[in-house]
Amino acid sequence: MYKLFFQLVFKRMDPEQAHHLAFRWIRLAARVPVLRTFVAAALAPRHEELRTEALGLRMHGPFGLAAGFDKNAVAIDGMSMLGFDHIEIGTVTGEPQPGNPKKRLFRLVPDRALINRMGFNNEGSAAVAERLAARTPVFRTTVGVNIGKTKVVPEDEAVGDYVKSTERLAAHADYLVVNVSSPNTPGLRNLQATEALRPLLSAVREAADRTVTGRRVPLLVKIAPDLADEDVDAVADLAVELGLDGIIATNTTIARDGLGLRSDASLVQETGGLSGAPLKERSLEVLSRLYARVGTRITLVGVGGIENAEDAWQRILAGATLVQGYSAFIYEGPFYARAIHKGLAARLAASPYATLAEAVGAETRKAVQ
């Protein structure tokens, strides 16, 4: 039914307009008590065997919504209602910014992919922090907060910008993510180099500890699939050295060649980060490499091209304790998370593993033995 609706309605709309329309419907549904209860019962049934502990947090399952969909923390209950086990909001910057000029979001339908050059459009960390502080949760869920650099802030002042957002947002976050891997903010990816990343992550860690004294706020870093293998290794080693809690692999790619893209060439060459199915292979490679390097010392989150339960299962076997989706949600619709959960439960039952935790990294461990 949704796929027909997508073809007849959403596919004919500007992608960003379609996003805002769907977003509005989700938020409205979550505000109506009887309706949200009915929707959650249909789309978010719980599978006890999928319960997950990660980052010191207990979650209904391993599958969450990646950053980028809910930039301003306005639909946390709505996305939880649709079955996502954790919601990562943002990317939030130190100051509000409109993002890049439109048109800035493109669908590559034959490839089940998106290209975006949104440019961290968001209301800024002060406004988002105020909204999170005033929030009364309807559904229990884990909320991650993804922070990035304000575009107008020079690269050599980036640390202060991230610290400002951390001081405002850490108290309201179940976990924090430092985003240094979006291709749509000039100079941002330069911060992935370990000589720049070390002082940045250290400063954010200190700011989170200084701001929130009653608990430790888990800190993760999100990296790009375009890093060379040796740079992936360097980030992994740095994460262990600094006592980081996790790594999210991966963000969008600027690559186009070698991905087998079938969409119109004019679309394929649009500037921005490519996400969705074509990212699947490289994201899985990066994840496996990270797990081979860090093992169980830190939590890995797999994201990029997760279209179905088999994709999610492969990420878990490769080393991901948590998995996330976004682009496939656009194409699969409201039953996306339900299908992932149902399929994961079936695969776990058919596997030799007694628990999901046992399955984490199993294939990567075999490969390196």
C-alpha positions as CSV (number, residue, x, y, z in Angstrom):
1,M,0.0,0.0,0.0
2,Y,2.7,2.5,1.0
3,K,4.8,1.7,-2.2
4,L,1.8,2.5,-4.3
5,F,1.2,5.8,-2.3
6,F,4.9,6.6,-2.8
7,Q,4.6,6.1,-6.5
8,L,1.4,8.2,-6.9
9,V,2.1,11.0,-4.4
10,F,5.6,11.3,-2.8
11,K,7.5,10.5,-6.0
12,R,5.8,13.4,-7.7
13,M,6.6,15.8,-5.0
14,D,9.8,17.7,-4.3
15,P,11.7,15.4,-1.9
16,E,12.1,18.0,0.9
17,Q,8.4,19.0,0.7
18,A,7.4,15.3,0.9
19,H,9.7,14.9,3.9
20,H,8.0,17.8,5.7
21,L,4.5,16.5,4.8
22,A,5.2,13.0,6.1
23,F,6.9,14.5,9.2
24,R,3.8,16.6,9.9
25,W,1.6,13.6,9.7
26,I,3.8,11.6,12.1
27,R,3.9,14.4,14.6
28,L,0.1,14.9,14.4
29,A,-0.6,11.2,14.9
30,A,1.7,11.1,18.0
31,R,-0.4,13.9,19.6
32,V,-3.7,12.0,19.5
33,P,-3.7,9.5,22.5
34,V,-6.0,6.8,21.0
35,L,-4.4,7.0,17.6
36,R,-0.8,6.8,18.7
37,T,-1.6,3.8,20.9
38,F,-3.2,2.0,18.0
39,V,-0.3,2.9,15.6
40,A,2.3,1.8,18.2
41,A,0.5,-1.5,18.7
42,A,0.5,-2.1,15.0
43,L,4.0,-0.8,14.1
44,A,6.0,-1.3,17.3
45,P,5.3,-4.7,18.7
46,R,8.1,-5.7,21.1
47,H,10.3,-8.8,20.7
48,E,11.7,-9.8,24.0
49,E,14.6,-11.7,22.5
50,L,15.8,-8.5,20.7
51,R,16.2,-6.5,23.9
52,T,19.6,-4.8,23.8
53,E,22.0,-3.3,26.3
54,A,24.5,-0.8,24.7
55,L,26.3,2.2,26.0
56,G,25.1,1.4,29.5
57,L,21.5,1.8,28.3
58,R,18.7,-0.7,27.9
59,M,16.7,-0.6,24.7
60,H,13.7,-2.5,23.3
61,G,15.9,-3.6,20.4
62,P,18.9,-2.7,18.4
63,F,17.3,-0.7,15.5
64,G,17.2,3.0,15.6
65,L,16.6,6.1,13.5
66,A,19.8,7.7,12.2
67,A,20.5,11.4,12.6
68,G,19.1,13.7,9.9
69,F,15.4,12.9,9.9
70,D,14.5,14.8,13.1
71,K,17.0,17.6,13.2
72,N,15.3,19.7,15.9
73,A,13.9,17.0,18.3
74,V,10.3,17.7,17.4
75,A,9.1,14.1,16.6
76,I,10.8,11.8,19.1
77,D,7.5,10.3,20.2
78,G,6.3,10.0,16.6
79,M,9.3,8.0,15.5
80,S,9.2,5.9,18.6
81,M,5.6,5.2,17.8
82,L,6.7,3.9,14.4
83,G,8.9,1.3,16.1
84,F,12.5,2.8,16.2
85,D,14.3,1.6,19.4
86,H,16.4,4.7,19.7
87,I,16.1,8.1,18.0
88,E,19.2,10.1,17.1
89,I,18.3,13.8,16.7
90,G,20.3,16.4,14.8
91,T,22.7,17.2,13.5
92,V,22.5,20.2,15.9
93,T,25.0,23.1,15.6
94,G,26.1,25.7,18.1
95,E,24.2,28.4,16.3
96,P,20.9,28.2,14.3
97,Q,21.4,28.1,10.5
98,P,19.2,27.7,7.5
99,G,21.4,25.2,5.7
100,N,22.3,25.3,2.0
101,P,20.1,26.9,-0.7
102,K,17.3,24.7,-2.1
103,K,17.1,22.4,-4.0
104,R,19.2,20.3,-1.7
105,L,17.6,16.8,-1.5
106,F,17.4,14.4,-4.4
107,R,15.9,10.9,-4.7
108,L,17.7,8.3,-6.8
109,V,14.7,6.0,-7.0
110,P,16.2,3.2,-9.2
111,D,19.1,3.0,-6.8
112,R,16.9,3.3,-3.6
113,A,19.2,6.2,-2.6
114,L,19.3,9.8,-1.7
115,I,21.7,12.7,-2.3
116,N,21.5,15.5,0.2
117,R,23.4,18.7,0.7
118,M,21.2,20.0,3.4
119,G,24.0,21.7,5.3
120,F,23.0,21.1,8.9
121,N,19.8,23.2,8.7
122,N,18.6,23.4,12.3
123,E,17.4,25.7,15.0
124,G,20.6,25.6,17.0
125,S,21.7,24.0,20.2
126,A,20.0,26.5,22.6
127,A,16.6,26.0,21.0
128,V,16.9,22.2,20.8
129,A,18.1,22.0,24.4
130,E,15.1,24.0,25.5
131,R,12.8,21.7,23.6
132,L,14.3,18.6,25.1
133,A,14.2,20.0,28.6
134,A,10.5,20.8,28.3
135,R,9.7,17.4,26.7
136,T,7.3,15.0,28.5
137,P,7.9,11.6,26.9
138,V,4.9,9.6,25.7
139,F,6.9,6.5,24.8
140,R,10.1,5.3,26.5
141,T,12.9,5.5,24.1
142,T,16.6,6.3,24.0
143,V,17.5,9.7,22.6
144,G,20.9,10.4,21.1
145,V,22.0,13.9,20.2
146,N,24.2,14.4,17.2
147,I,26.3,17.6,17.2
148,G,28.2,19.3,14.4
149,K,30.1,22.5,13.5
150,T,28.3,25.7,12.7
151,K,29.1,26.6,9.1
152,V,30.4,30.1,9.8
153,V,32.7,29.0,12.6
154,P,36.3,28.7,11.3
155,E,37.9,25.3,11.4
156,D,40.4,26.4,14.0
157,E,37.5,27.5,16.3
158,A,35.5,24.2,15.9
159,V,36.4,22.8,19.3
160,G,34.7,25.8,21.1
161,D,31.6,25.4,18.9
162,Y,31.2,21.7,19.7
163,V,31.9,22.4,23.4
164,K,29.1,25.0,23.4
165,S,26.6,22.5,22.0
166,T,27.8,19.9,24.5
167,E,27.3,22.2,27.5
168,R,23.7,22.9,26.3
169,L,22.7,19.4,25.2
170,A,24.6,16.8,27.2
171,A,22.1,16.9,30.1
172,H,19.3,16.0,27.8
173,A,21.1,13.2,25.8
174,D,21.2,9.5,26.5
175,Y,24.3,9.6,24.4
176,L,26.2,12.2,22.4
177,V,27.6,11.9,18.9
178,V,30.3,14.1,17.4
179,N,29.7,14.4,13.7
180,V,32.9,15.1,11.8
181,S,31.9,13.3,8.6
182,S,29.2,15.2,6.8
183,P,30.4,16.3,3.4
184,N,28.1,19.4,3.4
185,T,29.9,21.7,5.8
186,P,33.2,23.1,4.4
187,G,36.2,21.7,6.3
188,L,34.2,19.4,8.5
189,R,35.8,16.2,7.3
190,N,39.2,17.5,8.0
191,L,38.4,17.1,11.6
192,Q,38.5,13.3,11.1
193,A,42.3,13.4,11.0
194,T,43.5,12.1,14.3
195,E,45.6,15.2,15.0
196,A,42.4,17.3,14.9
197,L,40.1,14.7,16.3
198,R,42.0,14.0,19.5
199,P,41.7,17.5,21.0
200,L,38.1,17.8,19.7
201,L,36.9,14.6,21.3
202,S,38.9,15.3,24.5
203,A,37.3,18.7,24.9
204,V,33.7,17.4,24.3
205,R,34.3,14.6,26.8
206,E,35.5,17.1,29.4
207,A,32.6,19.4,28.7
208,A,30.1,16.6,29.0
209,D,31.6,15.4,32.3
210,R,31.7,19.0,33.6
211,T,28.1,19.7,32.7
212,V,26.5,16.4,33.8
213,T,27.9,15.2,37.1
214,G,25.3,12.6,38.1
215,R,26.0,10.1,35.3
216,R,28.4,9.5,32.4
217,V,27.0,10.6,29.0
218,P,28.3,8.1,26.4
219,L,30.2,9.7,23.6
220,L,30.5,8.4,20.1
221,V,32.0,9.7,16.9
222,K,30.5,9.3,13.4
223,I,32.9,8.7,10.5
224,A,32.7,8.7,6.7
225,P,32.8,5.7,4.5
226,D,35.4,7.5,2.3
227,L,38.2,7.2,4.9
228,A,41.1,5.2,3.7
229,D,41.5,1.9,5.6
230,E,44.6,3.1,7.5
231,D,42.6,6.2,8.6
232,V,39.7,3.9,9.8
233,D,42.3,2.1,11.8
234,A,43.7,5.3,13.2
235,V,40.2,6.5,14.3
236,A,39.6,3.1,15.9
237,D,42.9,3.3,17.9
238,L,42.2,6.9,18.9
239,A,38.7,5.9,20.2
240,V,40.2,3.2,22.4
241,E,43.0,5.5,23.6
242,L,40.5,8.2,24.6
243,G,38.0,5.8,26.2
244,L,35.3,6.7,23.7
245,D,32.1,4.8,24.1
246,G,31.4,4.1,20.4
247,I,31.8,4.7,16.7
248,I,29.0,5.1,14.2
249,A,29.9,3.7,10.8
250,T,29.1,5.3,8.4
251,N,27.9,8.7,7.3
252,T,27.1,9.5,3.6
253,T,29.6,9.1,0.8
254,I,30.9,11.6,-1.8
255,A,31.8,8.7,-4.0
256,R,29.9,8.0,-7.2
257,D,32.1,5.7,-9.2
258,G,32.1,2.0,-8.7
259,L,28.6,2.0,-7.0
260,G,26.7,0.7,-10.0
261,L,24.3,3.7,-10.0
262,R,21.5,3.4,-12.5
263,S,19.8,6.8,-12.0
264,D,19.9,9.6,-14.5
265,A,23.5,11.0,-14.7
266,S,22.3,14.5,-14.0
267,L,21.0,13.3,-10.6
268,V,24.0,11.2,-9.8
269,Q,26.3,14.1,-10.3
270,E,24.5,16.4,-7.8
271,T,26.8,17.6,-5.1
272,G,26.2,16.2,-1.7
273,G,26.3,13.0,0.4
274,L,24.9,9.8,-1.1
275,S,23.0,7.5,1.2
276,G,20.9,4.4,0.8
277,A,21.5,1.0,-0.8
278,P,24.6,1.9,-2.8
279,L,26.4,2.6,0.5
280,K,25.8,-0.9,1.8
281,E,29.0,-2.7,0.8
282,R,31.5,0.0,1.9
283,S,29.7,0.7,5.2
284,L,29.8,-3.0,6.0
285,E,33.5,-3.1,5.1
286,V,34.3,-0.2,7.5
287,L,32.2,-1.8,10.2
288,S,34.0,-5.1,9.9
289,R,37.4,-3.4,9.9
290,L,36.5,-1.4,13.0
291,Y,35.3,-4.5,14.9
292,A,38.5,-6.5,13.9
293,R,40.5,-3.6,15.4
294,V,38.5,-2.8,18.6
295,G,36.5,-5.9,19.4
296,T,34.2,-5.5,22.3
297,R,36.1,-2.6,23.9
298,I,33.7,0.0,22.4
299,T,30.2,-0.1,20.9
300,L,29.9,0.0,17.2
301,V,26.8,1.3,15.4
302,G,26.1,0.2,11.8
303,V,24.4,2.5,9.4
304,G,24.3,3.0,5.7
305,G,22.2,1.0,3.2
306,I,20.2,-1.0,5.8
307,E,17.1,-1.7,3.8
308,N,15.8,-4.9,5.5
309,A,16.3,-7.4,8.3
310,E,19.0,-9.3,6.4
311,D,21.1,-6.1,6.1
312,A,20.6,-5.4,9.8
313,W,21.6,-9.0,10.7
314,Q,24.7,-8.8,8.5
315,R,25.8,-5.6,10.4
316,I,25.3,-7.4,13.7
317,L,27.3,-10.4,12.6
318,A,30.0,-7.9,11.4
319,G,30.2,-6.2,14.8
320,A,27.4,-3.8,15.3
321,T,25.6,-3.8,18.6
322,L,23.2,-1.2,17.3
323,V,22.0,-0.5,13.8
324,Q,20.3,2.5,12.3
325,G,18.3,3.4,9.2
326,Y,17.0,6.5,7.4
327,S,17.1,6.4,3.6
328,A,15.2,3.1,3.3
329,F,12.5,4.5,5.6
330,I,11.7,6.9,2.7
331,Y,11.2,4.0,0.4
332,E,9.7,1.4,2.8
333,G,7.4,3.6,4.8
334,P,5.8,3.2,8.2
335,F,6.2,-0.6,8.4
336,Y,10.0,-0.4,7.9
337,A,11.0,-0.8,11.6
338,R,8.4,-3.5,12.2
339,A,9.7,-5.6,9.3
340,I,13.3,-5.2,10.6
341,H,12.3,-6.4,14.0
342,K,10.3,-9.3,12.8
343,G,13.1,-10.4,10.4
344,L,15.8,-10.1,13.1
345,A,13.8,-12.2,15.5
346,A,13.4,-14.9,12.9
347,R,17.1,-14.8,12.0
348,L,18.1,-15.0,15.6
349,A,15.8,-18.0,16.2
350,A,17.3,-19.8,13.2
351,S,20.9,-19.0,14.2
352,P,23.2,-20.9,16.6
353,Y,23.3,-17.9,18.9
354,A,21.2,-17.8,22.1
355,T,21.1,-14.0,22.3
356,L,21.6,-11.1,20.0
357,A,24.7,-10.1,22.0
358,E,26.3,-13.5,21.1
359,A,25.8,-12.8,17.4
360,V,27.6,-9.4,17.5
361,G,30.8,-9.7,15.6
362,A,30.5,-13.5,15.0
363,E,31.3,-13.4,11.3
364,T,34.2,-10.9,11.7
365,R,35.7,-13.1,14.5
366,K,35.6,-16.1,12.2
367,A,37.3,-14.1,9.4
368,V,40.2,-13.0,11.5
369,Q,40.9,-16.3,13.2
